[in-house]
Amino acid sequence: MSLIEIEKHEVEEERHEPVRIRGFPFFPHFLLREVVVMCLIAGSLILMASLYPAGLLKPADPFDTPTPIYPEWYFLYVFGFLKFWTWDIGPIEAKVIGVTLPMVLWYGLLFMVPFIDRNPSSDIRKRKFAVAMGVIALLGILYFTYYSIVYH
């Protein structure tokens, strides 16, 4: 019964005017403000570099090796494992194993995660295997990074 009454009464839809968005348009107002900020930052850098110039170090000598030599921070764990691993395995030298094994294990683990852990849940408490593998990998990376710094 109520459906018939609703159909009988024609409801006029209210006309809405488009909402005006207040603010500045991108060009030229916003762009001009960003250009002014970039010029201020570049000018302050040039001013600081001219007032406080960096001192020159000794000239480069290709026959003088500085000590200790460290790789970049993201390769410190590989450097630590290289220092840690001193055993040859058959014809493979310890240096080759020390460089390739951590990289193959780490990136192999990252590649295999979708195939090993097929849990569809995104709750971290329900993904014990993935969390355990991540913690073990992170602890290994931290240990070998520490080992590379201490036993350089």
Disulfide bonds with the S-S distance in Angstrom:
none
